[in-house]
Amino acid sequence: MSSLRPFGLSTWLVVPAAAALLMLTPVVQAPAHAQAAQATPAPPQAANPAPASPSQTTVAATSPAEQRGLTSRAIDKVKQVAKSATDIFSRVPCHAPKGGSKAMGSLPHVANKLVAGQPVVIVAFGSSSTAGYGASSPDFNYPNRLAAQLRRQYPTANITVINAGVGGEDAPEMMKRLQTEVIDVHPDLVIWQVGTNAVLRNLDPGETARIVEDGITRIQAAGDADIVLVDPQYSPRVTERPESASKMVKLLGKVAELRHVGIFPRFEVMRDWHEKQSLPVESFVIADGLHMNDWGYACFAQLLGDDIIRSVGQVKLGVNVPADVRTYRPM
């Protein structure tokens, strides 16, 4: 593995509320409890929150010309964010592993709803990787990137992606909010990112797998939601505990197989970026050696979205895979 070279976090963009309505990338729609969860203080490495924009507090006292000037500058910032979101892969392309890695299984429930033109609700459940720690802006966390991709692919569909990520949590803490932030939302798809903090805390991978299996059982008993597990990330803080990380990845895969749910093999995908695609670790992980950066989240979301889109394509072609059968295939 290449040595990790530190680099700073990007500055969060703060734009006036009026300009935010013009954002080309979608804002994740979250219930009040999920929004409150995202306000949980970030880990020690996080930068201090940016102060409120002066324009937000003084706009009422400015002249119409000054207001137009403030709005124009805000729109320019919005355009810069949108351009960055568009060309992020032109600098470093996002490629799926060419062989060996397995994609998540088919998603018949969410695919059928998209084909039928019915509203789709996706809950992204997890810890700081879901909340988006390490991204330069909320627009670059993976749930927002996934929502943008799906809305581009299905422009007439009503797609809601709820970010239910809380930094520092793992399976025990997540189970305490499973009912209110997942089951009570009645989602069509649950993407459950779990296991990383258990590795960092030296928790028993077997116990984590058991808790996750219990959670899957509760979700399945409550409705028809498709479920996709996301295993730990390949990053220096995780790989310095190779035995625990390897066991966690294997056990989560086993749980997915036993409970007939999908799994996105994030650990394998990110390892492929480094070992086979020759990307330096610092090109997709921030200086803390743990969290992904804008490109890492974007590529993760892109590959995840590609699998969802392929599943919809299967349904359109008449390959309607029953909910209790999953076909694992190379990405």
C-alpha angles and dihedrals in degrees: 000000000000118000116265114248114201121237132171130260116257119250117263113243115234116194132173117271093245092057092047088072088066095058112132093206115069126253113228111249108225133174118245094264092052092048090051090050091056089056091065109124112270123242117280092269093061119110119244113270113267115253119251115278111262089228090064092062103033104038093097091060097047128093121255090256092052090047090053089050092051091047091048092053091047091051089051089055090049090052091050090054092048092049091049090050090051099047101036091103094044087070096045115009119226110233129179118228109277095220145351099037117101124222125223116273127263119291106216098169099053091037093054091049092052092048090049092049093241124145115273125208119195122187116203102203122186148077134294093320087063096039087054105243108176096031117119092226137007087252088070099053113110098251091055092045090049092049091051092051095048092046091051090050094045105028094171095048124103101231124173122186114191118202107217097167122136119186119241097019131122135176099304094052094039092055089061090063099032093102099048101035100036117014097038090052090062095221127193091212131023117196105195115194108191146144105056098097090045088059092047091050093046090240119165108272090208092058091047090052090050092052092048091050090052089051092050090050090054093049092048092048091053099053151320100293120146112232130209122184120210115205127210123299124255102243136130095262090054100039092052083074096050099163095050093042093050093048092048092051092049095046094049088051090051092050090051090051095047095045094042096238132131127260130201106211097218094164093055093042094052092044088054090054090058106031102035105021092041096229113157112244090240090059090072105017125063125234095276088072092233118064128065124245128224094284093046093051091044095052092044090052092045094054092044090050091047090058092050091049091049090052091053089049091054091054091049090053091051096255092133106176113200116246092247095053124075126189112208114203140163114279 
